[in-house]
């Protein structure tokens, strides 16, 4: 039987990524719908709790003008969850998202620690499984700037012609969102020790060093159209986060074509990292793609024929369309977590070159089917 999993805070940064990750595991996990409004309606909250075998509790507040509101909100949400579970006598395994801010004397850190201990005590009393994950600084694509992380803020500012400023040049213990969703998945499967569990950071950098890397992405990638040095996992994660904030209107990127009496010459890609190039022909009326990637960087470049390239962020209805033509060569770099397709809309064969930053692995293709 499938494990029935609910995620409070499903629409937030971590919640969205976890929901998308668990959707891929649909052969073993059934996701139970959650809306933030459930915390304002005990009947809806009880119905949600009663439908779940496991609840990943991500809902909470980490920024507000009044620090007391932060504290009160996080304690209230934890109490509501366990109170309503007790009232319907249904005791799901709860996986609680806390923070290394527990170690700091601030209202947010205190609220997370006290909420975790409240839930742990409730779980022990009712003899149910509980995981309190103490998580380092999380970053990744689509985080809310000026709220989720300094990396989200820097990414937004650099891609929107704003000047980032460092408030405190501290050392950041970091984990990438894809790495964190794997840990949540292990907890759901019962493969992480109960009660307090400190999630290890996977990288550590000073804020100033991160900003310098990201400034180089603006120069190298946005201005000079070069794929930057991406030889280590952190750099791939940071670059993918950075480019998730680039406006859709930047597409397609037209190439500089050098023409003479012999014909045309143009560069398709300049890169400071590894990768793989492949080539396809597509007959008129045929569509390729209708899938998305969670880690791959991929470039489409039409060199002959006419094509319609479509992008749609998963979980969102809006579709972006780009008509491209080999007579005016251009490329589109496919954002992560975006369903994409390419259709031959001409009367002759379509010729397309593709580049990706990793060699194709049939055992781990990072390719998930979904219609545009």
MARKE-887693 format. One record per residue (C-alpha): residue number from 1; x, y, z. Coordinates in steps of 0.02 Angstrom, whole numbers. Example, Ala and Ser with C-alpha at 12.3 -4.5 7.8 and 13.67 -1.06 7.14 Angstrom:
BEGIN
- pos;X;Y;Z
- 1;615;-225;390
- 2;684;-53;357
This chain:
BEGIN
- pos;X;Y;Z
- 1;0;0;0
- 2;54;178;-34
- 3;109;290;109
- 4;-11;436;129
- 5;94;593;156
- 6;36;770;193
- 7;146;925;190
- 8;96;1078;292
- 9;167;1233;210
- 10;154;1142;44
- 11;153;1305;-55
- 12;314;1373;22
- 13;492;1354;-40
- 14;534;1189;45
- 15;356;1126;30
- 16;348;1152;-158
- 17;513;1063;-188
- 18;466;919;-73
- 19;295;902;-155
- 20;375;896;-328
- 21;503;769;-269
- 22;372;655;-191
- 23;265;667;-347
- 24;405;572;-435
- 25;384;435;-303
- 26;199;411;-345
- 27;219;222;-355
- 28;247;218;-166
- 29;181;385;-98
- 30;9;464;-110
- 31;11;650;-75
- 32;-134;720;25
- 33;-187;897;-22
- 34;-151;1037;101
- 35;-195;1223;100
- 36;-132;1355;221
- 37;-314;1398;262
- 38;-334;1230;349
- 39;-252;1307;504
- 40;-400;1427;512
- 41;-529;1287;504
- 42;-518;1146;631
- 43;-634;1034;530
- 44;-524;1048;376
- 45;-368;1022;480
- 46;-442;867;563
- 47;-492;798;393
- 48;-315;826;329
- 49;-233;747;482
- 50;-350;598;475
- 51;-303;564;293
- 52;-116;553;328
- 53;1;415;381
- 54;143;541;388
- 55;144;731;403
- 56;294;838;358
- 57;265;996;458
- 58;347;1140;363
- 59;218;1277;395
- 60;287;1421;496
- 61;350;1599;497
- 62;530;1657;498
- 63;516;1842;459
- 64;399;1977;524
- 65;415;2155;588
- 66;360;2096;761
- 67;468;1955;829
- 68;332;1904;952
- 69;218;1865;804
- 70;350;1746;736
- 71;364;1657;903
- 72;176;1648;934
- 73;137;1588;757
- 74;260;1442;758
- 75;204;1382;930
- 76;20;1400;883
- 77;38;1297;723
- 78;126;1155;816
- 79;-7;1155;953
- 80;-148;1155;827
- 81;-77;1005;737
- 82;-56;895;891
- 83;-216;955;974
- 84;-324;911;823
- 85;-235;745;800
- 86;-272;702;982
- 87;-454;753;966
- 88;-485;633;821
- 89;-372;501;901
- 90;-267;485;744
- 91;-79;489;774
- 92;23;505;614
- 93;212;501;607
- 94;264;685;610
- 95;423;749;530
- 96;457;924;593
- 97;568;1050;506
- 98;671;1148;631
- 99;826;1255;605
- 100;1003;1280;666
- 101;933;1445;728
- 102;884;1340;879
- 103;1062;1373;938
- 104;1037;1562;930
- 105;947;1666;1060
- 106;814;1739;946
- 107;624;1721;940
- 108;626;1617;782
- 109;755;1495;850
- 110;667;1480;1017
- 111;499;1451;935
- 112;568;1312;825
- 113;653;1225;971
- 114;501;1237;1084
- 115;384;1179;946
- 116;498;1031;912
- 117;501;981;1095
- 118;312;1000;1108
- 119;288;880;964
- 120;419;760;1028
- 121;335;752;1199
- 122;165;723;1116
- 123;238;582;1009
- 124;317;497;1159
- 125;154;509;1257
- 126;56;429;1115
- 127;192;305;1066
- 128;209;368;887
- 129;359;401;778
- 130;430;578;773
- 131;575;659;681
- 132;635;833;728
- 133;753;884;590
- 134;871;1027;636
- 135;916;1097;466
- 136;1058;1213;411
- 137;1033;1358;289
- 138;936;1296;138
- 139;953;1368;-38
- 140;890;1322;-210
- 141;788;1379;-359
- 142;633;1486;-336
- 143;661;1536;-155
- 144;576;1699;-106
- 145;703;1842;-111
- 146;720;1948;47
- 147;638;1804;143
- 148;702;1627;115
- 149;890;1651;101
- 150;1027;1775;60
- 151;1064;1671;-95
- 152;886;1696;-157
- 153;905;1882;-126
- 154;1073;1895;-215
- 155;1007;1793;-362
- 156;857;1906;-384
- 157;959;2066;-368
- 158;1095;2013;-490
- 159;971;1957;-623
- 160;867;2116;-603
- 161;1006;2246;-612
- 162;1008;2282;-426
- 163;1163;2298;-319
- 164;1177;2167;-179
- 165;1242;2223;-11
- 166;1316;2114;126
- 167;1242;2148;297
- 168;1348;2024;396
- 169;1491;1929;314
- 170;1466;1769;412
- 171;1508;1588;372
- 172;1354;1498;306
- 173;1326;1313;334
- 174;1223;1264;182
- 175;1122;1123;108
- 176;1046;1122;-66
- 177;859;1095;-76
- 178;876;936;-183
- 179;989;862;-48
- 180;864;909;87
- 181;715;830;-4
- 182;812;666;-6
- 183;830;677;183
- 184;644;711;206
- 185;611;558;97
- 186;724;450;207
- 187;630;511;360
- 188;463;469;278
- 189;530;294;243
- 190;583;275;425
- 191;769;275;386
- 192;819;418;502
- 193;838;405;689
- 194;692;470;791
- 195;676;630;893
- 196;815;758;872
- 197;912;736;710
- 198;1041;864;654
- 199;1050;873;465
- 200;1231;894;411
- 201;1274;1041;300
- 202;1353;994;133
- 203;1451;1154;105
- 204;1513;1305;201
- 205;1558;1475;127
- 206;1573;1655;182
- 207;1434;1767;117
- 208;1563;1873;24
- 209;1633;1720;-66
- 210;1459;1668;-121
- 211;1423;1842;-186
- 212;1585;1845;-285
- 213;1539;1680;-369
- 214;1367;1746;-412
- 215;1435;1909;-480
- 216;1546;1806;-594
- 217;1391;1716;-659
- 218;1316;1883;-708
- 219;1473;1930;-804
- 220;1518;1762;-878
- 221;1346;1693;-914
- 222;1222;1837;-935
- 223;1340;1960;-1018
- 224;1466;1849;-1109
- 225;1354;1698;-1141
- 226;1481;1575;-1070
- 227;1435;1427;-959
- 228;1539;1452;-800
- 229;1653;1331;-709
- 230;1538;1197;-638
- 231;1655;1058;-583
- 232;1591;1038;-405
- 233;1414;1003;-344
- 234;1400;1165;-246
- 235;1438;1270;-400
- 236;1308;1176;-503
- 237;1180;1204;-366
- 238;1224;1388;-346
- 239;1220;1420;-534
- 240;1053;1330;-553
- 241;984;1437;-411
- 242;1051;1596;-492
- 243;978;1559;-664
- 244;805;1517;-594
- 245;781;1705;-567
- 246;816;1754;-747
- 247;664;1830;-830
- 248;578;1729;-967
- 249;588;1880;-1081
- 250;775;1846;-1100
- 251;731;1702;-1218
- 252;782;1663;-1350
- 253;963;1722;-1349
- 254;1017;1764;-1526
- 255;1190;1713;-1583
- 256;1317;1820;-1674
- 257;1323;1757;-1853
- 258;1479;1788;-1959
- 259;1437;1781;-2145
- 260;1541;1788;-2303
- 261;1535;1714;-2478
- 262;1570;1541;-2407
- 263;1417;1542;-2291
- 264;1387;1571;-2106
- 265;1484;1537;-1947
- 266;1420;1553;-1768
- 267;1466;1488;-1596
- 268;1332;1380;-1513
- 269;1411;1365;-1342
- 270;1563;1425;-1247
- 271;1591;1334;-1085
- 272;1716;1323;-943
- 273;1648;1156;-887
- 274;1615;978;-946
- 275;1464;924;-1045
- 276;1390;827;-1190
- 277;1327;885;-1360
- 278;1198;789;-1460
- 279;1099;819;-1618
- 280;925;780;-1681
- 281;821;790;-1837
- 282;633;808;-1817
- 283;502;783;-1952
- 284;367;915;-1984
- 285;228;916;-1853
- 286;325;807;-1730
- 287;356;858;-1548
- 288;503;805;-1441
- 289;520;825;-1253
- 290;370;844;-1137
- 291;479;812;-986
- 292;576;909;-854
- 293;741;898;-762
- 294;783;925;-578
- 295;971;954;-595
- 296;1026;956;-778
- 297;1074;1115;-868
- 298;1016;1097;-1049
- 299;1030;1209;-1202
- 300;923;1199;-1360
- 301;991;1276;-1521
- 302;895;1263;-1685
- 303;1016;1270;-1832
- 304;895;1228;-1972
- 305;707;1236;-1996
- 306;571;1315;-1889
- 307;523;1264;-1713
- 308;409;1311;-1570
- 309;489;1287;-1399
- 310;373;1285;-1249
- 311;413;1301;-1063
- 312;298;1276;-914
- 313;352;1274;-732
- 314;281;1118;-650
- 315;132;1155;-542
- 316;95;1313;-643
- 317;-26;1330;-790
- 318;58;1472;-886
- 319;153;1415;-1041
- 320;291;1518;-1122
- 321;312;1496;-1310
- 322;462;1543;-1418
- 323;462;1529;-1607
- 324;639;1503;-1669
- 325;712;1485;-1843
- 326;876;1415;-1907
- 327;891;1567;-2021
- 328;921;1671;-1864
- 329;1013;1553;-1745
- 330;973;1568;-1561
- 331;975;1464;-1403
- 332;865;1436;-1252
- 333;934;1367;-1089
- 334;800;1261;-1007
- 335;763;1307;-825
- 336;753;1170;-694
- 337;581;1102;-649
- 338;509;1166;-813
- 339;418;1049;-931
- 340;485;1085;-1105
- 341;451;1031;-1282
- 342;509;1072;-1458
- 343;394;1053;-1608
- 344;437;1063;-1792
- 345;316;1196;-1859
- 346;397;1206;-2031
- 347;376;1107;-2190
- 348;551;1031;-2190
- 349;656;934;-2066
- 350;705;1025;-1906
- 351;889;1018;-1855
- 352;930;1048;-1672
- 353;1089;1042;-1569
- 354;1076;1008;-1383
- 355;1205;1030;-1244
- 356;1193;968;-1066
- 357;1317;982;-923
- 358;1319;797;-882
- 359;1343;637;-980
- 360;1184;539;-1010
- 361;1161;398;-885
- 362;1018;279;-929
- 363;1013;223;-747
- 364;992;402;-685
- 365;933;510;-831
- 366;853;649;-725
- 367;710;654;-850
- 368;529;651;-791
- 369;385;644;-914
- 370;245;771;-905
- 371;139;853;-1039
- 372;166;1036;-1070
